[in-house]
Amino acid sequence: MKGLSCNRISMVVFFIRDVYSFVNSRLLFFELTALAGMTISRMESNSKHSEPAIHLVDDDPSILRALSRLLRASGYHVEPFGSAEEFLLYRGTFPDSQGCAIVDLKLPGLNGLQLQESLRQQKEPMPVIFLTGHGDIPSSVSAMKCNAVDFLTKPVCADDLLAAVKRALTADAAERDARYRRREILSRYEKLTPREREVLALVVRGLLNKQIAFELGTVERTIKAHRAQIMAKMQVESVAELVRATEYLNIAAIGKNSS
């Protein structure tokens, strides 16, 4: 009887162990599944916001629906918003979102012109197309002075709107590329020593080594050494490349500030 009881106890222990292992494995499976789902969702969200989108800002739901249908039918990704504040909150979450904004002039809270100015002040500005039923000459002039892509009135011709969107997306891509290039060059420039920056400013003015040495009160051999360091740090192979690179920077102003 005693041996039988021991066997039963052993069976119960093994059973409990197997159940525990099974439960743990199931919990681990669900945890991994949830983690995978969150990862995929995050990747999809990042992918969604890394492609150019048309951001619609209008307090009229019917306008948002109509424009969304038109733009999606033309192959564009659309993000609709009912107010400037809602759109700016989105931009705060996705500051690098690409594309353009189609904005109504009259909005509750911040109006269209105020939204345009806010977008201009951001690290990654976004081109704006105004589409309004309340257009007037002073507003249109203000909008265009602040580099609005276009100022259209409701009801809008679909071809006119799509043409403006195409121009806006082209401008956004070009401006983003220029900003990226400028940041890249500025990063290289900041690695130069104060003396190398002085030499660079004179090189891009077209001065020869001998002339630069005279200007800076040193010898030509020292200038040659500085030029070699400048070319390496700026990642260029010729003076022509160096000049093109520094066109993105105000070398004269930077040189004065760093000297």
N, C-alpha and C positions, 0 to 999 in steps of 0.2 A: 504493500500500500504506500509505504514511504517512497519507494522508487517511482511508483506511478505518479505521486504528487509532484515529485521533482521533474518528471517528464512534462506534466501539465504546466508547471511553472515555467519551464524552459520554452514550451510552445507559446505560452502567453507573452513571454519576454521577446521572442523572435517576431511574434505577430505585431507587438507594439512597435518594435524597431522598424519593421517593414512598412507599417502604416506611417510612422514618423518620416521615414525616408521618402515615401511616396508623396506625402503632403508637402514636404520641403521642396521636392523636385517640381511639383505642380506650382508652388508659390514662386520658385525661381523662374519657371517657364513664363508665368504671367507677368512677373517683373521685367523679364527680358523682352517680352512682347510689347509691354507698355513703353519701355525705353526705346525700342526700335520704332514704335509708332510716333513717339515724340520727336525722335531724330529725323524721321522721314518728313514729318509735318514741318519741322524747322527748316529742313533743306528745301522743301517745296515753297515755304514762305520766303526764304532768301532768294530762291530762283525767281519767284514771282515778282519780287521788288527789285531785282537786278536788271530786268528787261524794261525798255522804254514803255511808258504808259501815258495815257491821256487822262489828266486829272480834271474832272468837271466840278466846278464850284457854282452852284445855283440853288436858291431857296425854293424853287418851284419844282416839285417832284415830277410833274409831267414833262418838263423840259429835260430833266436829268434822264428820264426813261427814253425819251425820243432821241436825244443825242447819244445815249449809250447804245441804243439799237443801231443807229447809223454808223457809229464808229466801230462797233464790234463786227458789223456786217462787212466793213472795209478791212478787217483783219487786225484791228488795234486792241490792245489791252486797255481797259477803262477802269478808273477808280472814281466813283461819284461821291460828292460831299455836299451837305446842305448849308454850310456856312464857312466863312474864312477861318474861323477859330478851329473848326473840326479838321480842316485841311492842314492848318499849321501844327495841330497836335499830331497828325499823321506824319508830317515832315519831321517833327521832333523824334519820332520813333524810327523813321526811315530817312535820315538826312541825305543819303546818297541816291535817293530814288531818282530815276531818269525820266525824260520825256518833256512834256509841256503841260501848261494849265490853261483851260478854257474857263474864263471867269466872267460872271455877271457883274455889272458896274454897281448896281444897287443890291446890297446884301444886309441882312440884319447884323448888328454889331459892326465889325470892321467892314468897310466897303471895298470894292474891287481895287481902287487905286491904293488904298492902304495895304491891301494884301500884296499887290505888286511890289510896293516898296519893301515890305517885309521879306519877300522872296529875293529881292535884289541884294539885301544885306546878308544873306546866308552864305556859308562857305561854298555851297554848290547852288548858285542861283538857277532859277528855272524860267524859261521863256514863257511869256503870257500872251494869250489871245483873248481879247475882250469880245464878249458876245452879249449884247444888252438891248433891251427895249426902251431904255431911257437915255439914249446917247445925246450928247450936246457937244458943241464945238470946243468949249474949254476943257471938258473931260477928255475928249479925244486927243486934243493937243498935249495935255498932261501925260496921257498914256503913251503916246508916241515918243515924247521927249524922254521918257523912261524906258525906251527901247521895247515897247510892246511890238509883237510880231504883226498884229493886225487889230483893227477896231471894227467889228462887224455888228450889224443890227439884226434884231429878230423881226420877222421870221428870216432865217438865213438860207441862202442858196447852198445846197449840199456840196456842190463843186467848189464854191468859194471857201467853205469851211475846211474841206479836205485838203485844198491847196495850201491854206494857212497852216494846217497841222503838219503837212509835209515840210514846209519851210521851217517851222518851229523845231521839229525833230532834227533836221539837218543842222540848224544853228546850235542846238543843245549838244549834239555829238561833237561838233567842231570846237565849241567853247570848253567842253569837258576835256578834250584832248589837249587844248592849249594850256588849261590850268594844270593838268597833270604834268605836262612837259615843263612848265615853269617851276612847279614844286620840285621836280626831279633835278633841274638845273640849279635851283637855289640851294638844294641839299648838297650838291657837289661844291658850289661856290663857298658855302659856309665852312668847308674843310680847308680852304686856303688860309694861309697866314696873312696878317696885315700887310706885310711886304709883298707877298705874292699878289694880293689884290691891287696894290699900287701898280705893280708891273703889268698885270692884266689890263687895267684901265688904259695904260699907255700902248700896249700891244694892239688893242682893238681900235685905237686911234690911228694905227698905221706906222708907229715909230719903229725904227730899227734898234737893234740891241745897243749899238753905240750911242744913239740918241737917248735911249732910256737910261743908260748908265750915267750919262751927263746930267739928265734931269734929276736923278735920284742920288747923285754924288757918290757913285760906286764904279766898279770896273765892269767891262763887258763880259768877262768870264762869269762873274756872279749873276749877271742878268740871264746868261744862257742857262745856268743851273736853275734859276727861278722859273724860266720858261718851260724847262723840261718837267719840273714838278707841277706846274699849272696844267700842262697838256695831259699829264697822267691823271691828276685829280679831277679834271673836267671831262675826262674820257673822250678826248678828241685827238685826231691825228694830223690836223693841219690848222693853219691860222684861219682859213676860210670857215672851217667847221666851228672854230672857237668864236668867230664873229657871229655866225648864225645862232649859236647857242646863247650868247650873251644878249642877243636881240630881245630875249624874253625878260631881261633884267635891266634896270636903270643903273648901269655900271657906274656912271659918273656920280650919281647921288649916293650910291652905296659906298663907293670909294671914299667920298668925303666923310661919310658917317663913320667909317671903320678906321680912318687914319687919325 
